[in-house]
Amino acid sequence: MRMLHGDKTRFAIEFELNEQPGGSWMFGRFCYWIGGEQVGDVGEGTSLRDVLFSMRYIIADAGKRTAPSLARCDKKVIFRVIQDSLNESGNDITRLIPDELMPACFDVCPHVDIFNAWHIYLVDTQNLSKVVYSADGGNNVETVELARGEFDTIASTAYRELDILLDTYQ
């Protein structure tokens, strides 16, 4: 059973449960589609339960990523500033985001093995969201603009589907 939420040419989440899912481990395949590019090592497979648990934090930050000053920066600057802040190697982000925001809220990459090479960040303005991502630590940075809330809606829908699957296999 393959599930696709969103539009692959903009942003989508796709996952599939293996025929032998291993009970509550829910082994399967999972990936993001960002601007038509498949992101995540979908061929490797992963525990969809672990994806679900990791996505809990992404969902919790929905609507809490508004930082227009940061979003106006060049994609490489956005990437570097967030990355440096998360690695505690820079504090440039403090002048670009509201005081109440924590830098981790911008990280929308599930922290599971299939995304090991990837860094994926989301920054909102009043009207749009920017997905900024890289598979090589920031040497090659890509960005896709989405409608504000588009990412959060798709991620929330996929999260609910995964949660229903977990209830089924527990």
C-alpha positions as CSV (number, residue, x, y, z in Angstrom):
1,M,0.0,0.0,0.0
2,R,1.7,3.2,-1.3
3,M,0.6,6.5,0.1
4,L,1.4,9.8,-1.5
5,H,0.4,13.1,0.1
6,G,1.0,16.4,-1.8
7,D,2.3,17.2,-5.2
8,K,5.7,15.7,-6.2
9,T,6.6,18.7,-8.3
10,R,6.2,21.0,-5.2
11,F,6.3,19.1,-2.0
12,A,5.0,15.6,-1.2
13,I,5.6,12.8,1.3
14,E,5.5,9.2,0.0
15,F,5.6,6.0,2.0
16,E,4.9,2.4,1.6
17,L,4.6,-0.4,4.1
18,N,6.5,-3.6,3.3
19,E,4.5,-6.8,2.7
20,Q,6.2,-8.2,5.9
21,P,6.2,-5.0,8.1
22,G,7.6,-6.6,11.2
23,G,4.6,-5.7,13.4
24,S,4.9,-2.4,15.2
25,W,8.3,-1.7,13.6
26,M,6.3,-1.0,10.4
27,F,9.2,-1.6,8.1
28,G,8.8,0.2,4.7
29,R,9.9,3.0,2.5
30,F,9.7,6.7,3.1
31,C,10.8,9.8,1.2
32,Y,10.1,13.5,0.7
33,W,9.6,14.9,-2.8
34,I,10.9,18.5,-3.0
35,G,10.5,20.3,-6.3
36,G,10.3,17.0,-8.2
37,E,13.5,15.6,-6.5
38,Q,13.2,12.5,-4.4
39,V,14.9,13.2,-1.0
40,G,15.8,10.4,1.3
41,D,17.3,7.0,0.5
42,V,14.0,5.3,-0.3
43,G,15.7,2.2,-1.6
44,E,17.2,1.5,1.8
45,G,14.0,1.2,3.7
46,T,13.4,2.2,7.3
47,S,11.1,1.8,10.3
48,L,8.0,3.9,9.6
49,R,7.4,3.9,13.4
50,D,10.7,5.7,13.8
51,V,9.7,8.1,11.1
52,L,6.5,8.7,12.9
53,F,8.2,9.4,16.2
54,S,10.7,11.8,14.5
55,M,7.9,13.6,12.7
56,R,6.2,14.4,16.1
57,Y,8.6,17.3,16.6
58,I,8.2,18.6,13.0
59,I,4.4,18.6,13.5
60,A,4.7,20.3,16.9
61,D,6.5,23.3,15.2
62,A,3.8,23.8,12.5
63,G,3.0,27.5,12.2
64,K,5.9,28.4,14.5
65,R,8.6,29.1,11.9
66,T,7.9,32.7,10.8
67,A,11.1,34.6,10.3
68,P,10.8,37.0,7.3
69,S,14.3,38.4,7.8
70,L,15.8,35.0,7.5
71,A,13.6,34.0,4.6
72,R,14.7,37.1,2.6
73,C,18.4,35.9,2.7
74,D,20.1,33.9,-0.1
75,K,19.5,30.2,0.1
76,K,23.1,29.4,1.0
77,V,23.0,32.0,3.8
78,I,19.7,30.5,5.2
79,F,21.2,27.1,5.1
80,R,24.5,28.1,6.8
81,V,22.9,30.3,9.5
82,I,20.5,27.5,10.5
83,Q,23.2,24.8,10.3
84,D,25.7,26.8,12.3
85,S,23.1,27.5,15.0
86,L,22.0,23.9,15.2
87,N,25.7,22.8,15.5
88,E,26.3,25.6,18.1
89,S,29.1,27.0,15.9
90,G,27.5,30.4,15.2
91,N,24.9,32.8,16.5
92,D,24.1,34.8,13.3
93,I,20.6,33.5,13.5
94,T,19.7,35.5,16.6
95,R,19.6,38.8,14.5
96,L,17.4,37.1,11.9
97,I,14.6,35.4,13.9
98,P,12.2,36.5,16.6
99,D,13.4,36.0,20.1
100,E,10.8,33.4,20.9
101,L,11.9,31.0,18.2
102,M,14.4,28.2,18.7
103,P,16.6,27.3,15.7
104,A,15.5,23.6,15.9
105,C,12.0,24.6,14.8
106,F,13.3,25.2,11.2
107,D,14.7,21.6,11.0
108,V,12.0,19.5,9.1
109,C,14.2,16.5,8.3
110,P,13.1,13.3,10.0
111,H,16.1,12.1,12.0
112,V,16.2,8.5,10.7
113,D,18.8,6.6,8.8
114,I,17.4,7.2,5.3
115,F,18.0,10.9,5.7
116,N,21.5,10.7,7.1
117,A,23.0,12.8,4.2
118,W,20.2,15.4,4.2
119,H,19.6,18.7,5.9
120,I,16.1,20.1,5.3
121,Y,14.9,23.4,6.7
122,L,11.6,25.3,6.4
123,V,11.3,29.1,7.0
124,D,7.9,30.9,6.8
125,T,7.0,34.4,5.9
126,Q,3.5,35.9,6.1
127,N,2.7,34.6,2.6
128,L,5.0,31.7,1.7
129,S,7.3,29.0,3.0
130,K,10.8,28.3,1.8
131,V,12.2,24.7,1.9
132,V,16.0,24.9,1.9
133,Y,17.8,21.6,1.6
134,S,21.1,20.0,0.8
135,A,22.6,16.5,0.7
136,D,26.2,17.5,0.9
137,G,26.4,19.7,4.0
138,G,25.6,22.9,2.2
139,N,27.9,22.9,-0.8
140,N,24.9,22.5,-3.1
141,V,21.8,24.1,-1.6
142,E,18.4,24.0,-3.2
143,T,15.2,25.8,-2.4
144,V,11.6,25.5,-3.2
145,E,8.9,28.0,-2.4
146,L,5.5,26.7,-1.2
147,A,2.3,28.4,-0.1
148,R,2.5,29.2,3.6
149,G,1.2,26.1,5.5
150,E,1.5,23.8,2.5
151,F,4.4,21.8,4.1
152,D,2.7,21.6,7.5
153,T,-0.6,20.4,6.0
154,I,1.0,17.6,4.0
155,A,3.3,16.6,6.9
156,S,0.3,16.5,9.3
157,T,-1.7,14.4,7.0
158,A,1.2,11.9,6.5
159,Y,1.7,11.9,10.3
160,R,-1.9,11.0,10.9
161,E,-1.8,8.2,8.4
162,L,1.4,6.8,10.0
163,D,-0.2,7.0,13.4
164,I,-3.2,5.1,12.2
165,L,-0.9,2.4,10.8
166,L,0.9,2.2,14.1
167,D,-2.4,1.7,15.9
168,T,-3.2,-1.1,13.5
169,Y,0.1,-3.0,14.0
170,Q,0.5,-2.6,17.8
